[in-house]
Amino acid sequence: MRVTIIFIALIWAFITVGQGSLKEVFLQSKMDGQKILPDGTEIEFWGYGIENQQTGLAKISLPGPILRFDLGDTVRIQLRNTSPEAHTIHWHGLDVDQANDGVGHTSNNVIPNDLFIYEFVCTHSGTFMYHCHVLTPLHLAMGMYGLFIVNGEEEQFLYDATSKFTKEFSFLFSEMNVSWNENPLSPGPFALYESDFLMVNGMSDLEAEFSDNEVIGTENDTLAFRMANIGYGRVEVNFPDELLVTAIASDGRIIPALETGGIVLYPGERYDFIALPLEPFVGNILVNYFDLRNNNLLGSNNIPITITSTVGLNGFNLADGNIYPNPFSTSIFIESDAYPKIVEISNFSGEIVRKLHIQSAGEIDLQTLESGVYTLRIGDKIHKIIKL
């Protein structure tokens, strides 16, 4: 399983315009999304999807597709509304004129079966968001949002040479109230909105841990993190001690470099970070969600992170032994301080796929496993292993 965030392919038309290019994207707004939540509940959501230019069809996603451009590009985004209600796109944090701002009563509502073309220039690098601005609390809560990214001055720059990276990861935090999605015609007062599911890139709980949200790198990598909060609560991000993390931008603007072990994102905020691994390790970025009204902790998500060594066997310590290599291609080698040991390997659903009783250090053949992330239990310790 690849761990970098997978971007939905966009349909581009390239024409040289000034310092950048004219880039055209075809979107549809729809209200027919289907998602199965971690507890098995199936809900509907509203959102945006890339329109296929051959078929005219689109499938929406939660969140919407990441829209990515280069600094200086002229952006032309066609929104076709194929749903029974009016929608818009508001470009949260971007410098656009009123006609393209996507606030319906001051610019333009896109009524059912109509289309509107947004056009503006990407004047600043950074991490931004987009969302519907018609009955904003409801439409946003129903899933009509996504990330909008403007690349830096050069390839693999968040902004300029001070924010150069080797690997980049984006995380959009949001919430869901199931009763709203089940009954959008009468969701109740917004002041009584209660979050049932707390999400990272549209996924929650174990679903968020065993997904493309995973961060994988080596001790020599420079990691870039883009983080944004489109939810209605306060989000607290806590980085592991094995990372030297520097906040370099807030809300799409460079700030004085600030070393930090964590950050708080209020609704609508975005932060960009550069992180340097201090050593190989396996851990998590802990994300806590709080109710703004009373500061109660609503719940947490883990963003798994695995940093491997660039020397030797790329192994890591298991507290009572070692396992290597990790990630692995065909097999792993386990050595422990004491034997015998029970080894259990489980997939993301918690199903045990291999159970072994080892008497001594040795190699375990796992070439029949599909590529992905697994948990390995040895004794009373549980760790994550990655099959390439």
C-alpha positions as CSV (number, residue, x, y, z in Angstrom):
1,M,0.0,0.0,0.0
2,R,1.4,3.4,-0.9
3,V,1.3,5.8,2.0
4,T,1.5,9.2,0.3
5,I,-1.8,10.8,-0.1
6,I,-3.2,9.7,-3.5
7,F,-4.5,12.7,-5.5
8,I,-7.4,12.2,-7.9
9,A,-6.3,12.9,-11.4
10,L,-7.4,16.2,-12.8
11,I,-8.1,17.0,-16.4
12,W,-5.8,19.9,-17.4
13,A,-5.7,22.2,-20.3
14,F,-2.3,23.9,-20.5
15,I,-1.8,27.3,-22.1
16,T,1.0,29.6,-21.2
17,V,-0.2,32.6,-19.2
18,G,2.3,35.0,-17.7
19,Q,4.4,33.3,-15.1
20,G,2.2,30.2,-14.9
21,S,-0.3,28.3,-17.0
22,L,-4.0,28.2,-17.6
23,K,-5.2,25.1,-15.9
24,E,-8.8,23.9,-16.3
25,V,-10.7,21.6,-14.0
26,F,-14.2,20.1,-14.5
27,L,-16.1,19.5,-11.3
28,Q,-19.6,18.3,-10.5
29,S,-21.6,19.0,-7.3
30,K,-23.8,16.0,-6.3
31,M,-25.9,14.8,-3.4
32,D,-25.7,11.0,-3.9
33,G,-22.5,9.9,-2.1
34,Q,-22.5,6.7,-0.1
35,K,-20.2,5.9,2.7
36,I,-20.0,3.0,5.2
37,L,-18.8,4.2,8.6
38,P,-16.5,2.2,10.9
39,D,-19.5,1.0,12.9
40,G,-21.2,-0.4,9.8
41,T,-23.6,2.5,9.4
42,E,-24.2,3.5,5.8
43,I,-24.9,7.2,5.3
44,E,-25.3,9.5,2.4
45,F,-23.1,12.6,1.8
46,W,-22.9,15.5,-0.6
47,G,-19.8,16.6,-2.3
48,Y,-17.7,17.3,-5.4
49,G,-16.2,15.0,-8.0
50,I,-14.1,15.3,-11.2
51,E,-16.3,15.1,-14.3
52,N,-15.2,12.6,-16.9
53,Q,-15.1,14.6,-20.2
54,Q,-15.9,11.5,-22.3
55,T,-19.0,10.3,-20.4
56,G,-20.0,13.5,-18.5
57,L,-20.2,11.5,-15.3
58,A,-18.7,12.1,-11.9
59,K,-18.4,10.3,-8.6
60,I,-18.1,12.5,-5.5
61,S,-15.7,11.7,-2.7
62,L,-15.4,12.6,1.0
63,P,-13.6,15.0,1.2
64,G,-13.6,16.3,-2.3
65,P,-10.6,15.9,-4.7
66,I,-7.5,17.7,-3.8
67,L,-7.1,20.6,-6.2
68,R,-3.4,21.4,-6.8
69,F,-1.8,24.1,-8.8
70,D,1.5,26.0,-9.2
71,L,2.2,29.5,-8.1
72,G,1.2,31.9,-10.8
73,D,-1.3,29.6,-12.5
74,T,-4.5,31.0,-13.9
75,V,-7.2,28.6,-12.6
76,R,-10.4,28.0,-14.5
77,I,-12.8,25.6,-12.6
78,Q,-16.1,24.7,-14.2
79,L,-18.7,23.6,-11.6
80,R,-21.6,21.7,-13.1
81,N,-24.5,21.2,-10.6
82,T,-26.2,17.9,-11.2
83,S,-28.0,17.9,-7.9
84,P,-31.5,19.1,-6.9
85,E,-30.3,22.0,-4.9
86,A,-28.1,25.1,-5.5
87,H,-24.4,25.0,-4.7
88,T,-21.3,27.1,-5.0
89,I,-17.6,26.8,-4.3
90,H,-16.0,29.2,-1.8
91,W,-12.2,29.4,-2.0
92,H,-11.3,29.6,1.7
93,G,-8.2,31.8,2.2
94,L,-7.6,32.5,-1.4
95,D,-7.3,36.0,-2.8
96,V,-10.1,36.1,-5.4
97,D,-12.5,38.8,-6.5
98,Q,-16.1,38.9,-5.4
99,A,-17.5,37.4,-8.6
100,N,-15.4,34.3,-8.0
101,D,-15.7,34.1,-4.2
102,G,-18.5,31.6,-4.2
103,V,-20.8,33.3,-1.7
104,G,-24.1,32.9,-3.3
105,H,-25.9,36.1,-2.4
106,T,-22.9,38.3,-3.4
107,S,-21.6,36.3,-6.4
108,N,-23.5,33.5,-8.0
109,N,-25.6,30.5,-6.9
110,V,-25.2,27.5,-9.3
111,I,-28.7,26.3,-9.6
112,P,-29.7,22.7,-10.5
113,N,-28.6,21.6,-14.1
114,D,-26.6,24.8,-14.5
115,L,-22.9,25.5,-14.5
116,F,-20.6,28.3,-13.5
117,I,-16.9,28.9,-14.3
118,Y,-14.6,30.3,-11.6
119,E,-11.4,31.9,-12.8
120,F,-8.6,33.5,-10.8
121,V,-4.8,33.6,-10.4
122,C,-2.9,31.7,-7.7
123,T,-1.0,34.6,-6.3
124,H,0.3,32.9,-3.1
125,S,1.7,29.4,-2.4
126,G,0.1,27.6,0.5
127,T,-2.6,25.3,1.9
128,F,-6.2,26.4,1.4
129,M,-9.6,24.9,1.4
130,Y,-12.8,25.0,-0.6
131,H,-16.4,24.4,0.4
132,C,-20.0,25.1,-0.6
133,H,-21.3,28.5,0.7
134,V,-25.0,27.8,0.3
135,L,-26.6,27.2,3.7
136,T,-23.0,26.7,4.8
137,P,-23.4,24.9,8.1
138,L,-25.6,22.2,6.5
139,H,-23.8,21.8,3.2
140,L,-20.4,21.8,4.8
141,A,-21.5,19.3,7.4
142,M,-22.9,17.1,4.6
143,G,-19.4,16.7,3.1
144,M,-19.0,19.6,0.5
145,Y,-15.4,20.5,1.2
146,G,-11.8,19.7,0.1
147,L,-8.2,20.9,0.1
148,F,-6.8,23.4,-2.4
149,I,-3.0,23.5,-2.6
150,V,-0.7,25.9,-4.4
151,N,2.8,24.6,-4.8
152,G,5.8,26.7,-3.9
153,E,8.3,28.6,-6.1
154,E,10.1,25.4,-7.1
155,E,9.4,21.7,-7.2
156,Q,9.2,20.2,-3.6
157,F,9.1,23.7,-2.0
158,L,6.1,24.4,0.3
159,Y,6.9,28.1,-0.2
160,D,10.6,28.9,-0.9
161,A,14.0,27.2,-0.4
162,T,13.5,27.4,3.4
163,S,10.7,24.9,3.1
164,K,12.2,22.3,0.8
165,F,11.0,18.7,1.4
166,T,11.5,15.2,0.1
167,K,8.1,13.8,1.0
168,E,4.7,15.6,1.5
169,F,1.6,14.6,3.4
170,S,-1.8,16.4,3.6
171,F,-4.3,16.0,6.4
172,L,-7.8,17.5,6.4
173,F,-9.7,17.3,9.7
174,S,-13.5,17.2,9.8
175,E,-16.5,15.9,11.6
176,M,-19.8,14.2,10.9
177,N,-23.1,14.2,12.7
178,V,-24.9,11.1,11.4
179,S,-28.4,12.4,12.2
180,W,-27.8,15.4,9.9
181,N,-26.7,13.1,7.0
182,E,-29.7,10.9,7.6
183,N,-32.2,13.8,7.7
184,P,-30.7,16.8,5.9
185,L,-34.2,18.3,5.4
186,S,-34.7,18.7,9.1
187,P,-31.3,18.5,10.9
188,G,-32.2,20.7,13.8
189,P,-30.6,23.8,15.2
190,F,-26.9,24.2,14.3
191,A,-26.2,25.2,17.9
192,L,-27.1,21.6,18.9
193,Y,-24.7,20.0,16.3
194,E,-23.0,17.0,17.9
195,S,-20.0,15.2,16.3
196,D,-20.5,11.4,16.0
197,F,-17.4,10.7,13.8
198,L,-14.1,12.6,13.9
199,M,-12.2,12.3,10.6
200,V,-8.8,12.6,9.0
201,N,-9.1,12.8,5.2
202,G,-12.7,11.5,5.5
203,M,-11.7,8.5,7.7
204,S,-12.1,7.8,11.4
205,D,-11.0,5.4,14.2
206,L,-9.1,2.3,12.9
207,E,-10.2,3.2,9.4
208,A,-8.0,6.3,9.7
209,E,-5.0,4.3,10.9
210,F,-5.1,1.6,8.2
211,S,-5.3,3.8,5.2
212,D,-3.3,6.1,3.0
213,N,-3.1,8.4,5.9
214,E,0.1,6.5,7.0
215,V,3.3,8.5,7.0
216,I,6.4,6.5,5.9
217,G,9.9,7.9,5.5
218,T,13.5,7.4,6.3
219,E,15.7,9.1,8.9
220,N,17.2,11.2,6.0
221,D,13.9,12.5,4.7
222,T,12.6,16.0,5.2
223,L,8.8,15.7,5.7
224,A,6.3,18.3,4.8
225,F,2.9,18.3,6.6
226,R,-0.1,20.3,5.4
227,M,-2.8,20.3,8.0
228,A,-6.3,22.0,7.8
229,N,-9.4,22.0,10.0
230,I,-12.7,22.2,8.2
231,G,-14.7,21.0,11.2
232,Y,-16.7,22.9,13.8
233,G,-14.5,22.0,16.8
234,R,-11.0,22.6,18.0
235,V,-8.3,20.2,16.8
236,E,-5.1,19.6,18.7
237,V,-2.3,17.9,16.9
238,N,0.5,16.3,18.9
239,F,3.8,15.2,17.2
240,P,6.0,12.4,18.5
241,D,9.2,13.3,20.3
242,E,11.2,11.6,17.6
243,L,10.3,14.4,15.1
244,L,11.8,17.8,15.1
245,V,8.8,19.8,13.8
246,T,8.9,23.4,12.7
247,A,5.7,25.4,11.8
248,I,6.6,27.6,8.8
249,A,3.2,28.9,7.6
250,S,-0.2,29.7,8.9
251,D,-3.3,30.2,6.7
252,G,-1.3,30.3,3.5
253,R,1.3,32.8,4.7
254,I,4.9,32.3,5.9
255,I,5.5,32.9,9.6
256,P,8.7,33.1,11.6
257,A,9.9,29.5,12.0
258,L,8.6,28.0,15.3
259,E,9.7,24.7,16.6
260,T,6.7,22.9,18.1
261,G,5.6,19.6,19.6
262,G,2.0,20.3,18.6
263,I,-0.4,22.8,17.3
264,V,-4.1,23.8,17.8
265,L,-6.3,24.4,14.7
266,Y,-9.5,26.2,15.1
267,P,-12.2,25.9,12.4
268,G,-11.0,27.2,9.1
269,E,-7.3,27.3,10.1
270,R,-4.4,25.7,8.2
271,Y,-0.8,25.2,9.1
272,D,2.3,24.0,7.2
273,F,5.2,22.2,8.8
274,I,8.6,20.8,8.1
275,A,9.6,17.8,10.1
276,L,13.0,16.1,10.5
277,P,13.1,12.6,11.9
278,L,15.7,12.3,14.8
279,E,15.9,8.5,14.6
280,P,14.2,5.5,13.2
281,F,10.9,4.8,15.0
282,V,7.3,3.6,14.8
283,G,4.7,5.8,16.4
284,N,1.7,8.1,15.8
285,I,0.7,11.7,15.3
286,L,-2.1,12.1,17.9
287,V,-5.1,14.2,16.9
288,N,-7.5,15.2,19.6
289,Y,-10.9,16.8,18.8
290,F,-12.6,19.2,21.3
291,D,-16.1,20.8,21.5
292,L,-15.7,24.5,21.2
293,R,-18.7,25.2,23.4
294,N,-17.4,23.4,26.5
295,N,-13.9,22.3,25.7
296,N,-14.8,18.6,26.2
297,L,-12.6,16.1,24.5
298,L,-14.8,14.4,21.8
299,G,-12.3,11.8,20.7
300,S,-9.0,11.1,19.0
301,N,-7.4,9.7,15.8
302,N,-3.9,8.4,15.3
303,I,-1.9,9.1,12.1
304,P,0.6,6.3,12.0
305,I,4.2,7.2,11.2
306,T,7.1,4.8,10.4
307,I,10.6,6.1,10.0
308,T,13.1,3.5,8.9
309,S,16.9,3.6,9.0
310,T,19.0,4.2,5.9
311,V,21.7,1.9,7.2
312,G,21.7,-1.8,7.5
313,L,18.6,-3.8,7.8
314,N,16.0,-1.1,8.4
315,G,14.7,-2.8,11.5
316,F,13.3,-1.5,14.7
317,N,13.3,-2.4,18.4
318,L,10.4,-4.4,19.8
319,A,11.1,-3.7,23.4
320,D,11.8,-7.4,24.0
321,G,13.6,-8.1,20.7
322,N,14.0,-6.9,17.1
323,I,12.2,-7.3,13.8
324,Y,13.7,-6.5,10.4
325,P,13.5,-5.5,7.6
326,N,10.5,-3.2,7.9
327,P,9.1,-2.4,5.5
328,F,9.6,-5.9,4.0
329,S,9.1,-7.6,0.6
330,T,8.9,-11.3,1.2
331,S,9.9,-12.1,4.8
332,I,10.9,-10.8,8.2
333,F,13.4,-11.9,10.7
334,I,12.5,-11.9,14.4
335,E,14.9,-12.2,17.3
336,S,13.7,-12.0,20.9
337,D,15.2,-11.9,24.4
338,A,13.3,-15.0,25.4
339,Y,11.6,-18.0,23.9
340,P,9.2,-19.5,23.1
341,K,7.1,-16.7,21.7
342,I,3.6,-16.5,20.1
343,V,3.6,-14.3,17.0
344,E,0.3,-13.1,15.6
345,I,0.0,-11.1,12.4
346,S,-3.4,-9.4,11.7
347,N,-4.7,-7.3,8.8
348,F,-6.4,-3.9,9.0
349,S,-9.7,-5.6,9.9
350,G,-8.2,-7.3,12.9
351,E,-8.3,-10.7,11.3
352,I,-5.4,-12.9,12.2
353,V,-3.7,-13.9,8.9
354,R,-0.7,-15.8,10.5
355,K,-0.1,-17.3,13.9
356,L,3.3,-18.9,14.8
357,H,4.9,-20.4,17.8
358,I,8.6,-19.6,17.5
359,Q,11.3,-21.4,19.5
360,S,14.2,-19.3,18.4
361,A,15.3,-16.4,16.3
362,G,14.5,-17.0,12.7
363,E,13.0,-15.9,9.4
364,I,9.2,-15.8,8.8
365,D,8.1,-16.2,5.2
366,L,5.3,-13.7,4.4
367,Q,5.5,-13.5,0.7
368,T,1.9,-14.7,0.3
369,L,0.6,-11.7,2.1
370,E,-0.9,-8.9,0.0
371,S,0.9,-5.5,0.1
372,G,-0.4,-3.3,3.0
373,V,-0.1,-2.5,6.7
374,Y,-0.4,-5.2,9.3
375,T,-0.1,-5.5,13.1
376,L,2.4,-7.9,14.6
377,R,1.8,-9.1,18.2
378,I,4.8,-10.7,19.9
379,G,4.3,-11.5,23.5
380,D,2.3,-8.6,25.0
381,K,3.7,-6.0,22.5
382,I,1.9,-4.9,19.3
383,H,3.7,-3.2,16.4
384,K,3.0,-2.2,12.8
385,I,4.7,-3.9,9.9
386,I,4.5,-3.0,6.2
387,K,4.5,-5.4,3.3
388,L,5.7,-3.7,0.1
